[in-house]
Amino acid sequence: MAVRALSARVLSIVPPMTQLNTPYPSTAYLTGFLRSRGVAAVQEDLALALVLRLFSPHGLHAMHACVAAVPQQRRTPSIKVFAREFSRYVATIAPVVAFLQGRDPSMAYRIAGRNFLPEGPRFAALDAYVDPHDDAGGGDPLAWAFGALGVQDRARHFATLYLNDVADVLREAVDPRFEFVRYAESLAQSQASFAPLAAALAAAPTLVDATLHELTLAALARHRPNVVLVSAPFPGNVYGAFRIAQTIKARDQSIVTVLGGGFANTELRELAEPRVFDYFDYVMLDDGERPLLALLEYMQGERPRDRLVRSFVRDGAVVRYIDAKEPDIPLAEVGTPTWDGLPLDRYLSVLDMLNPMHRLWSDGRWNKLTVAHGCYWTKCSFCDTTLDYISRYDAVDAATLVDRIEAVIAETGQTGFHFVDEAAPPKALAALAAELHKRNRAISWWGNIRFEKSFTPALCRQLADSGCIAVSGGLEVASDRLLKLMQKGVSVEQVARVTRAFSDAGILVHAYLMYGFPTQTVQDTVDALEYVRQLFAAGCIQSGFFHRFACTVHSPVGQHPEQYGITLKPLPAISFAKNDVGFVDPTGLGEHSHATLGSALNKALYNYMHGLGLDADVRSWFSGRVPKSRVPRHFIERALA
């Protein structure tokens, strides 16, 4: 039911920092939904706007003024190069940004020539690349990656190193909290108290803060909203979100500010800190469509305040949680996301990783859609299975999904899609492929799946024919014992066969990997790396990343630690964020050992992704003595046979 003739003007904002190459989809979903219900809704990506303002000639001059105040004895190599080559940085920053935005492709020839850009410490990484086919060790160290004609990609990689050099200067001379994909993350991640964030917000603004302040005021002037939704998906967005709300409230107290997104959904479920509401009038949990309709109806006098949905409010000095427990809007009825209002030609396609699969997260602008809400498996013991974004599974039929795909293509003119599901269901993907074939619609797409046996070679070929270029999925600990303990529902042999089926169909495969799971030993870790080495060597996977296991209060491990042989460490009194919880594992490793092992695992994986070291004994990656792998040398080869 439409909200009648709403007077609300709703502005949805993406706060710093998220991706550089494509918009985070939360505001697109909310804006599309609100417009479908007759609400005047617009959106702004202040994360992108902040980067473009800082990484401009004007921004570099402001940065240079900060650098001038840094004493010589405290200047890092990055700062020294920036100060020495400042005029070259000012001359090159705008052409580099335009090139990475795809607006000036001919600039690739100058950038690739290595004589145009000033080169700071980040360029030293190029010396690490060795052509695995060049026994003499001479020639171009990147020829194996880009070939003789890969000018555009070569230039994009050099331009990315250049931007990272400038970002290092920004962090070292201006604001130590700055990162391209997160900002002041430690101020919010599992912070029991609001005090560190409150202190940072009360401190004098840095250049980054002052720039965000100006951009926020400009957005208010453009749109004149009376409701502002700030979606903070990660802890690294939270400081920026609060700075935005601080600016809004200082300008006009009557503007209603709302905080939502993944951070609130996971970490603020027990919020009790009244000071949060100096910045935000409401904090909402889980999918925003139903809570927002309830809020807008309340603002129009069409429902009482105590009928709000999944919303924290402040009454005097007390925080209250109000939930009328109304059903969520089905996925089939949320409408089509819209990117209207976002500067799609201004996102930056960066290339920090040469691996062809790994680069998809930062290279290219992808339209983000969801095949299904939640996860159809909901059993993995490390996952937040008790929370709505995992536990409530809700899919749409293939015809509706392709209708949305076609609407997005008509709006954006771009046919690349990233399906951001927790795990896209095999049957739904098969139906999607059939519907795309039926309509003779050509797209490119990739997304997250489970490596389950339903992905047969025939289905993988069908998905490739439909435009699938890559998939990512969880191999996690690469140990049958631990996979069973975490209720993953797959085995190493099964993962090998499924990933090989994707690879044989021409689909790139990325494996999410994990270390530090309860009861995981050094032997387990060495064995896991050997499985991974064999999977790379057999061409089953092309990319991967080892994540450190974190126990969360919303996961089966966090809720039933005794079943996993661990004891949870006591949590402090919590009034703000609650998510990660420490634990004692009497059968596993200590913190230092896991950190040491993690460094070795990611070093090995980095080399595997570049085709290096695949014949070496996995023990060579570890700094200390570790046991020999118990995995047969040809385990994966035999599993595939």
TORTITOR-348483 format. One line per 5 residues: number of its first residue (from 0); their letters; for each residue y, x, z of C-alpha. Coordinates in steps of 0.5 Angstrom, whole numbers. Example, Ala and Ser with C-alpha at 12.3 -4.5 7.8 and 13.67 -1.06 7.14 Angstrom:
<atoms>
0	as	-9,25,16 ~ -2,27,14 .
</atoms>
This chain:
<atoms>
0	mavra	0,0,0 ~ 7,3,-2 ~ 12,4,3 ~ 17,-1,2 ~ 24,2,-1 .
5	lsarv	24,8,3 ~ 31,11,5 ~ 27,17,6 ~ 29,23,2 ~ 23,28,3 .
10	lsivp	23,36,2 ~ 16,40,3 ~ 17,47,4 ~ 12,53,3 ~ 15,58,8 .
15	pmtql	14,66,7 ~ 9,69,6 ~ 3,66,1 ~ 1,68,-6 ~ 6,71,-11 .
20	ntpyp	2,69,-17 ~ 2,62,-16 ~ 4,56,-11 ~ 0,54,-5 ~ -2,47,-7 .
25	stayl	0,44,0 ~ 7,41,-2 ~ 4,40,-9 ~ -1,35,-6 ~ 4,32,-1 .
30	tgflr	9,31,-6 ~ 5,28,-11 ~ 2,23,-6 ~ 9,21,-3 ~ 11,20,-10 .
35	srgva	5,15,-12 ~ 7,11,-6 ~ 15,10,-8 ~ 18,16,-4 ~ 23,20,-6 .
40	avqed	20,27,-5 ~ 21,34,-8 ~ 19,41,-6 ~ 21,48,-5 ~ 17,55,-5 .
45	lalal	22,59,0 ~ 16,64,0 ~ 17,66,-7 ~ 25,65,-7 ~ 25,70,-1 .
50	vlrlf	21,75,-5 ~ 25,74,-11 ~ 32,75,-7 ~ 30,81,-4 ~ 27,85,-10 .
55	sphgl	33,84,-14 ~ 39,89,-15 ~ 43,85,-10 ~ 37,85,-5 ~ 36,93,-6 .
60	hamha	43,94,-5 ~ 42,91,2 ~ 36,94,3 ~ 39,101,2 ~ 45,100,7 .
65	cvaav	39,99,12 ~ 36,105,10 ~ 43,109,11 ~ 42,108,18 ~ 35,111,19 .
70	pqqrr	36,118,22 ~ 33,123,17 ~ 28,125,22 ~ 25,118,22 ~ 25,117,15 .
75	tpsik	18,116,12 ~ 16,119,5 ~ 17,112,2 ~ 24,112,5 ~ 26,119,2 .
80	vfare	23,117,-5 ~ 27,110,-4 ~ 34,114,-2 ~ 33,120,-7 ~ 31,115,-13 .
85	fsryv	36,109,-11 ~ 40,109,-18 ~ 33,108,-21 ~ 30,103,-17 ~ 36,99,-18 .
90	atiap	36,100,-26 ~ 29,98,-26 ~ 27,92,-21 ~ 30,87,-25 ~ 26,89,-31 .
95	vvafl	20,90,-27 ~ 20,83,-24 ~ 21,80,-31 ~ 15,83,-34 ~ 11,81,-28 .
100	qgrdp	13,74,-29 ~ 11,75,-36 ~ 18,74,-39 ~ 19,81,-42 ~ 12,83,-44 .
105	smayr	15,89,-49 ~ 17,92,-42 ~ 10,94,-41 ~ 10,100,-46 ~ 16,103,-42 .
110	iagrn	12,102,-35 ~ 6,104,-38 ~ 9,111,-40 ~ 10,113,-33 ~ 17,116,-34 .
115	flpeg	21,109,-33 ~ 19,108,-26 ~ 21,112,-20 ~ 14,113,-16 ~ 13,113,-9 .
120	prfaa	7,114,-4 ~ 3,108,-7 ~ 2,112,-14 ~ -2,117,-10 ~ -8,112,-11 .
125	ldayv	-8,114,-18 ~ -11,120,-16 ~ -17,117,-13 ~ -19,114,-20 ~ -25,118,-23 .
130	dphdd	-28,116,-30 ~ -35,116,-28 ~ -37,117,-36 ~ -32,124,-36 ~ -37,129,-33 .
135	agggd	-31,134,-34 ~ -26,131,-30 ~ -20,131,-35 ~ -17,126,-39 ~ -13,120,-37 .
140	plawa	-16,118,-30 ~ -15,110,-32 ~ -18,110,-39 ~ -25,107,-36 ~ -21,101,-33 .
145	fgalg	-16,100,-38 ~ -19,103,-45 ~ -14,106,-50 ~ -11,99,-51 ~ -10,96,-45 .
150	vqdra	-2,97,-44 ~ -1,90,-41 ~ -6,91,-35 ~ -4,99,-34 ~ 3,97,-34 .
155	rhfat	2,91,-29 ~ -2,96,-24 ~ 4,101,-24 ~ 9,95,-23 ~ 5,93,-17 .
160	lylnd	5,100,-14 ~ 12,100,-15 ~ 13,94,-12 ~ 9,96,-6 ~ 13,102,-5 .
165	vadvl	19,98,-5 ~ 15,93,0 ~ 14,99,5 ~ 21,101,5 ~ 23,94,7 .
170	reavd	18,94,12 ~ 19,101,15 ~ 27,101,15 ~ 29,94,15 ~ 23,89,18 .
175	prfef	17,92,21 ~ 14,85,20 ~ 14,84,13 ~ 8,83,8 ~ 8,80,1 .
180	vryae	2,75,4 ~ 4,74,11 ~ 10,75,15 ~ 10,77,23 ~ 3,74,23 .
185	slaqs	1,77,30 ~ 7,73,33 ~ 2,67,32 ~ -5,68,31 ~ -9,66,37 .
190	qasfa	-2,67,41 ~ -4,63,48 ~ 4,63,50 ~ 10,61,45 ~ 14,67,49 .
195	plaaa	13,72,44 ~ 15,68,38 ~ 21,65,42 ~ 23,72,43 ~ 23,74,36 .
200	laaap	27,67,34 ~ 32,69,39 ~ 33,76,37 ~ 38,78,32 ~ 36,76,25 .
205	tlvda	34,82,20 ~ 36,82,13 ~ 29,78,11 ~ 31,73,16 ~ 38,72,14 .
210	tlhel	36,72,7 ~ 31,66,9 ~ 37,63,12 ~ 41,63,6 ~ 36,60,2 .
215	tlaal	34,55,7 ~ 41,52,7 ~ 41,52,-1 ~ 35,48,-1 ~ 38,43,4 .
220	arhrp	45,43,0 ~ 41,42,-7 ~ 36,36,-4 ~ 40,33,2 ~ 33,31,5 .
225	nvvlv	33,27,12 ~ 26,29,13 ~ 23,36,12 ~ 16,38,12 ~ 14,45,13 .
230	sapfp	7,47,11 ~ 4,53,15 ~ -3,55,12 ~ -4,61,16 ~ -1,65,22 .
235	gnvyg	3,69,17 ~ 7,63,15 ~ 9,61,22 ~ 15,65,24 ~ 18,64,17 .
240	afria	16,56,18 ~ 20,57,25 ~ 26,60,22 ~ 27,55,17 ~ 27,50,22 .
245	qtika	31,53,26 ~ 36,54,21 ~ 35,46,19 ~ 37,44,26 ~ 43,49,27 .
250	rdqsi	46,45,21 ~ 44,38,22 ~ 40,36,28 ~ 39,29,25 ~ 34,32,19 .
255	vtvlg	27,30,22 ~ 23,37,21 ~ 15,36,21 ~ 10,42,22 ~ 3,41,19 .
260	ggfan	-2,45,15 ~ -8,50,16 ~ -5,53,22 ~ -3,47,26 ~ -10,44,24 .
265	telre	-14,50,27 ~ -10,53,32 ~ -5,48,35 ~ -10,42,37 ~ -9,43,44 .
270	laepr	-1,44,44 ~ 3,43,50 ~ 9,48,49 ~ 15,43,49 ~ 20,49,46 .
275	vfdyf	16,48,40 ~ 20,41,39 ~ 27,45,39 ~ 25,47,32 ~ 20,41,30 .
280	dyvml	20,34,31 ~ 13,33,30 ~ 7,37,29 ~ 1,34,25 ~ -6,35,25 .
285	ddger	-11,35,19 ~ -10,32,12 ~ -2,30,12 ~ -2,23,8 ~ -4,18,13 .
290	pllal	0,21,19 ~ 6,22,14 ~ 6,15,12 ~ 6,13,19 ~ 12,17,21 .
295	leymq	16,14,15 ~ 14,7,17 ~ 16,9,24 ~ 23,11,21 ~ 24,5,18 .
300	gerpr	22,1,24 ~ 16,-2,21 ~ 11,1,26 ~ 12,3,34 ~ 12,10,36 .
305	drlvr	6,9,39 ~ 2,8,33 ~ 4,14,30 ~ -3,18,27 ~ -5,25,29 .
310	sfvrd	2,27,31 ~ 5,31,37 ~ 11,29,40 ~ 16,31,46 ~ 18,26,51 .
315	gavvr	23,29,56 ~ 19,36,58 ~ 12,33,56 ~ 8,34,50 ~ 4,28,48 .
320	yidak	-1,27,42 ~ -1,20,39 ~ -6,18,35 ~ -7,11,32 ~ -14,13,29 .
325	epdip	-13,10,22 ~ -17,12,17 ~ -15,18,12 ~ -13,16,5 ~ -19,17,1 .
330	laevg	-19,23,-4 ~ -20,18,-10 ~ -13,15,-8 ~ -9,21,-6 ~ -6,21,-13 .
335	tptwd	-5,27,-17 ~ -1,34,-15 ~ 5,35,-18 ~ 8,42,-19 ~ 15,39,-21 .
340	glpld	21,43,-18 ~ 17,49,-17 ~ 19,55,-22 ~ 13,56,-25 ~ 16,61,-30 .
345	rylsv	18,66,-24 ~ 11,67,-20 ~ 9,74,-21 ~ 2,76,-24 ~ 1,83,-20 .
350	ldmln	-5,87,-21 ~ -7,91,-14 ~ -14,91,-16 ~ -17,94,-22 ~ -24,90,-21 .
355	pmhrl	-24,84,-26 ~ -26,79,-21 ~ -22,81,-15 ~ -16,81,-19 ~ -16,73,-20 .
360	wsdgr	-13,72,-13 ~ -7,75,-15 ~ -6,75,-23 ~ -5,69,-27 ~ -2,63,-25 .
365	wnklt	-7,58,-23 ~ -7,50,-22 ~ -10,49,-16 ~ -15,43,-15 ~ -20,40,-10 .
370	vahgc	-27,37,-13 ~ -29,35,-6 ~ -26,34,1 ~ -29,38,6 ~ -36,41,6 .
375	ywtkc	-43,38,4 ~ -47,43,8 ~ -43,43,14 ~ -48,47,18 ~ -46,55,18 .
380	sfcdt	-45,57,25 ~ -39,61,24 ~ -35,56,21 ~ -30,51,24 ~ -35,45,23 .
385	tldyi	-32,41,28 ~ -26,40,24 ~ -24,35,19 ~ -22,40,13 ~ -30,42,14 .
390	sryda	-33,36,17 ~ -31,30,13 ~ -34,30,6 ~ -31,26,1 ~ -32,27,-7 .
395	vdaat	-29,24,-13 ~ -32,22,-19 ~ -32,27,-25 ~ -28,22,-30 ~ -22,22,-24 .
400	lvdri	-22,29,-23 ~ -21,30,-31 ~ -16,25,-31 ~ -12,29,-26 ~ -14,36,-30 .
405	eavia	-11,33,-36 ~ -5,30,-32 ~ -3,37,-29 ~ -4,40,-36 ~ 1,36,-39 .
410	etgqt	6,37,-33 ~ 5,45,-33 ~ 3,47,-40 ~ -3,51,-37 ~ -10,50,-37 .
415	gfhfv	-13,55,-32 ~ -15,52,-25 ~ -18,54,-19 ~ -22,49,-15 ~ -20,51,-8 .
420	deaap	-26,47,-5 ~ -30,50,2 ~ -36,49,-3 ~ -36,46,-9 ~ -42,41,-10 .
425	pkala	-47,43,-16 ~ -48,36,-18 ~ -40,35,-18 ~ -39,41,-22 ~ -45,39,-27 .
430	alaae	-41,32,-28 ~ -35,36,-29 ~ -38,40,-34 ~ -41,34,-38 ~ -34,30,-37 .
435	lhkrn	-30,36,-40 ~ -35,37,-46 ~ -35,29,-47 ~ -27,29,-48 ~ -27,36,-52 .
440	raisw	-23,39,-47 ~ -22,46,-46 ~ -20,50,-40 ~ -21,56,-36 ~ -23,55,-28 .
445	wgnir	-26,58,-22 ~ -28,56,-15 ~ -32,57,-9 ~ -39,55,-8 ~ -46,56,-4 .
450	feksf	-51,61,-7 ~ -56,55,-7 ~ -62,54,-12 ~ -59,48,-15 ~ -55,53,-19 .
455	tpalc	-61,54,-24 ~ -60,59,-30 ~ -59,52,-35 ~ -53,50,-30 ~ -50,56,-30 .
460	rqlad	-50,56,-38 ~ -47,49,-38 ~ -41,51,-33 ~ -40,57,-37 ~ -39,53,-43 .
465	sgcia	-34,48,-39 ~ -30,54,-38 ~ -32,57,-31 ~ -30,64,-31 ~ -32,66,-24 .
470	vsggl	-35,64,-18 ~ -34,66,-10 ~ -39,65,-5 ~ -42,67,2 ~ -47,72,2 .
475	evasd	-44,74,9 ~ -49,78,13 ~ -54,80,8 ~ -60,80,13 ~ -65,74,12 .
480	rllkl	-66,74,20 ~ -58,73,21 ~ -57,69,15 ~ -63,64,19 ~ -59,65,25 .
485	mqkgv	-52,63,22 ~ -56,57,19 ~ -53,59,12 ~ -59,56,8 ~ -60,61,3 .
490	sveqv	-64,68,3 ~ -62,75,0 ~ -67,74,-5 ~ -65,67,-7 ~ -57,70,-7 .
495	arvtr	-60,75,-12 ~ -63,70,-17 ~ -57,65,-17 ~ -52,71,-17 ~ -56,74,-23 .
500	afsda	-56,67,-27 ~ -48,66,-26 ~ -48,74,-29 ~ -52,73,-34 ~ -48,67,-36 .
505	gilvh	-42,71,-37 ~ -39,68,-30 ~ -36,74,-25 ~ -39,73,-18 ~ -35,75,-12 .
510	aylmy	-39,75,-5 ~ -36,74,2 ~ -39,79,6 ~ -39,79,14 ~ -40,84,19 .
515	gfptq	-40,84,27 ~ -44,77,28 ~ -48,76,34 ~ -54,81,35 ~ -52,85,29 .
520	tvqdt	-54,92,30 ~ -53,98,26 ~ -59,98,23 ~ -58,91,21 ~ -51,93,18 .
525	vdale	-54,99,14 ~ -59,94,11 ~ -54,90,9 ~ -50,95,5 ~ -57,97,2 .
530	yvrql	-58,90,-1 ~ -50,90,-3 ~ -51,96,-7 ~ -57,94,-10 ~ -54,87,-12 .
535	faagc	-48,91,-15 ~ -53,96,-19 ~ -57,90,-22 ~ -51,87,-24 ~ -51,81,-20 .
540	iqsgf	-44,81,-17 ~ -38,84,-19 ~ -34,84,-13 ~ -34,83,-5 ~ -30,84,1 .
545	fhrfa	-33,85,8 ~ -30,81,13 ~ -30,82,21 ~ -34,76,24 ~ -29,72,29 .
550	ctvhs	-31,67,34 ~ -27,61,34 ~ -27,55,39 ~ -29,50,33 ~ -35,53,31 .
555	pvgqh	-42,53,33 ~ -42,60,36 ~ -36,58,40 ~ -39,52,42 ~ -46,54,44 .
560	peqyg	-45,62,45 ~ -52,62,49 ~ -56,60,43 ~ -53,66,39 ~ -54,71,45 .
565	itlkp	-47,72,47 ~ -42,70,53 ~ -35,68,51 ~ -29,72,55 ~ -25,67,59 .
570	lpais	-19,65,55 ~ -12,65,59 ~ -8,59,60 ~ -6,56,53 ~ 0,52,51 .
575	faknd	1,54,44 ~ -5,57,39 ~ -12,57,41 ~ -17,59,36 ~ -21,66,36 .
580	vgfvd	-24,67,43 ~ -27,74,45 ~ -34,75,47 ~ -39,80,50 ~ -46,81,45 .
585	ptglg	-51,85,50 ~ -55,86,44 ~ -50,88,39 ~ -45,93,38 ~ -38,95,42 .
590	ehsha	-31,94,39 ~ -30,101,37 ~ -37,101,33 ~ -36,95,29 ~ -29,97,27 .
595	tlgsa	-32,104,25 ~ -37,101,21 ~ -32,96,18 ~ -28,102,15 ~ -35,105,12 .
600	lnkal	-37,98,9 ~ -30,97,6 ~ -30,104,3 ~ -37,103,0 ~ -35,96,-3 .
605	ynymh	-29,99,-6 ~ -32,104,-10 ~ -38,99,-12 ~ -33,95,-15 ~ -30,100,-19 .
610	glgld	-37,102,-21 ~ -38,109,-17 ~ -43,111,-12 ~ -48,106,-14 ~ -54,111,-14 .
615	advrs	-52,114,-7 ~ -55,113,-1 ~ -51,108,3 ~ -51,113,9 ~ -46,117,6 .
620	wfsgr	-41,112,7 ~ -41,112,14 ~ -38,118,18 ~ -43,119,24 ~ -51,119,24 .
625	vpksr	-54,112,22 ~ -61,110,21 ~ -64,110,14 ~ -64,103,11 ~ -71,99,12 .
630	vprhf	-70,96,5 ~ -74,98,0 ~ -71,101,-6 ~ -72,96,-11 ~ -72,90,-7 .
635	ieral	-67,86,-11 ~ -70,89,-18 ~ -77,86,-15 ~ -74,79,-13 ~ -71,78,-20 .
640	a	-77,80,-23 .
</atoms>
